[in-house]
Amino acid sequence: MSLFIFDFDGTLVDSKPIIEAGMAHTLELLGFNLELREEWLKYVGLPVEDGIRRTFPLDETLTFEKVLTAYRTFDHQGHEPLIRAFQGIPELIAELHNLGQPMAIATSKRNRGLKPTMTRLGWSDWFDPIITPDEVQNGKPHPESLHQILEKTGRKAEDCLMIGDTPFDLDMATAAGVPSLAVGYGMYSGDALAMHHPRYYASDVSALRDILLSLGSVVD
């Protein structure tokens, strides 16, 4: 494969603690029971706007704008240290970078949340391009993010690999004609991911490394 395209949350980093904290903050402000958080978690991997629309009983009183405004009062910057790279991922990303393996990112995290973590981890210059909801009209599982990456890099779909932890990553890849690899250490179980027909499956970071090193290409 000439280009590895990574999802971010749940694939490269464990962001569940900050996601859950942001959800709890929003639900408390709006007067909802924390039980609704379990429903909201089902849509992690989509842009947050889509998750809100699918989770909340929106009407004239509880509008989308009201929920989004409440969510945005959460201090994401102050809680950013809660985000940690999965064990073994920094070493794997560094290894791929040192081998000259081209890498990109297609994520549902907006730039204001993504850039501080990328900078802290030292990855800002290691992925090109980086596509977030700020660069597209249609978020996951729509294939627009991958279409942009293919256009920007001049690569064919079959020469790339989408690596993600959610059904939305896998459905996006299928829609774009890009082979996919599902990781089972993120937000979804292996059984849930298998229903979306990834070409490869890695239960842990060690398995992910074995697959990527076997598929990678340092010829750019």
Residue, then its C-alpha position, 0 to 999 in steps of 0.5 A: m500500500s502506498l499510503f496509510i490513512f489513519d482515523f485519529d480518535g480510537t485508532l491512534v489515541d485513546s480519547k474516550p476519557i475526554i469524550e465522556a467528560g464532554m458528554a457528561h458536562t453537556l448532559e448535566l447542563l441540559g438536565f439529562n440523566l447520564e444514561l443518555r451518554e451510552e446512546w451518544l457514545k454509539y455515534v463516536g466516530l461521526p462529527v459531533e454535530d451528527g452525534i447530537r442529531r442522532t442522540f437528542p430528542l430535538d424539538e422547538t424547545l431543545t434545539f440543535e443549536k442549544v445542545l451544540t452551544a452547551y457542548r462547546t462550553f466544555d473546556h476541551q483545551g483544559h482537558e486535552p491532557l486526558i488524551r493519550a496515544f495508545q501504548g505502542i502507537p508512538e513507536l509504530i508511527a515513528e517507525l513508519h515515518n522513519l521508513g519513509q511510509p507516507m501517512a495521512i489522517a481522515t478524522s471527525k475531530r475538528n482542527r481546534g481539537l486535533k492540532p494541540t494533540m498532534t503538536r504535543l505528540g510531535w506528529s504534526d509534520w508526519f501526516d499529509p494531508i490531514i482532513t477534518p470536518d473543517e475541510v469537507q462538506n460531508g463528514k463520515p461515513h460519506p467518502e468525501s474525506l477520502h476523495q480529497i486525500l486521493e485527489k491531493t496525493g494523486r493516488k489510486a483508491e486501491d493503493c491506499l489503506m484506511i485504518g479505523d476503529t468505527p463502522f463509520d471509518l469502514d463504511m467511508a472506505t467502502a464508499a470510496g473504494v479504499p481497502s480498510l483495516a479495522v482495529g479492535y482496541g478502540m470504541y467498537s468490538g471486533d464483532a461489530l466491526a466485522m459486519h462492515h467487512p474490513r479487509y484486515y483486522a488488528s486486535d491490538v497494536s502489535a497485530l496492527r504493526d505486523i500488518l502495516l509493515s507487511l503491506g507498507s511501501v516506502v516508494d513514494 
